[in-house]
Amino acid sequence: MYGLVNKAIEDLAISAGGEETWQRIKDEAGVDVVAFVSMDAYDDDLTYRLVGAASRVLGMPAEEILKSFGRHWVLYTAREGYGPLLERAGSSLGEFLANLDALHTRVGLTMPALRPPSFQVDVVDDATFLVRYYSERGGLSPMVVGLLEGVGKRFGHEVVVTHSAHRSEVLDHDEFLLRIVGEVSLEAVAEAVQPA
Ligand code: HEM
């Protein structure tokens, strides 16, 4: 995956435990890259190793690391210069979810080796979306839970995300139900639209 992803893992690790923790995670993963370059493509294996090592060093299940990573990603990309791209993807949760593929297509214009996921979104009722997630990679569905939570938060919603169907021999994708709970917080909306 592109270095941007590994840098986001680094950012999350440093905010959780400082530079020393990040160094321990890299050592545990057997990664000797001094500084990741956002726009360089790295082996997927390296990213998976960092997640596994973070899980051991921080004493948290890998699923929890991936979930936190997903929540962090929405904030991290906004901070790393992708704020305008995120804004163009939609001004409501539904519009944004429907534009996830278009968003990655735009990302791919500057990252030609990108192997993006794909999402199909259906409205179930006025507070629930069904999100279908297609990927050529495995094991990242907990990250999607965190991503969808992060996207909900971006729009000022409190959301509950459940992994409702798992990819298998008979299903070529994962499914998630994203349910908006409670009222929309106007304060959170104001926060969400602040420039990064
Ligand atoms: C401007 C914001 C975003 C940028 C710059 C971005 C960029 C990327 C990049 C660089 C990768 C790694 C793929 C590769 O290197 O081949 C990736 C993967 C991924 N992105 Fe995004 N992304 C953004 C927003 C989102 C959002 C909001 C979601 C929410 C669902 C999302 C879902 C994913 C998932 C699930 C993957 C894992 C790849 C896989 O499943 O195979 N991304 N994205």
Boltz pocket constraint, residues with backbone or C-beta under 6 A from the ligand:
constraints:
  - pocket:
      binder: B
      contacts: [[A, 1], [A, 2], [A, 4], [A, 5], [A, 73], [A, 74], [A, 77], [A, 82], [A, 85], [A, 86], [A, 100], [A, 103], [A, 104], [A, 107], [A, 111], [A, 113], [A, 114], [A, 115], [A, 116], [A, 117], [A, 134], [A, 135], [A, 136], [A, 137], [A, 140], [A, 143], [A, 144], [A, 147], [A, 148], [A, 151]]
      max_distance: 6.0
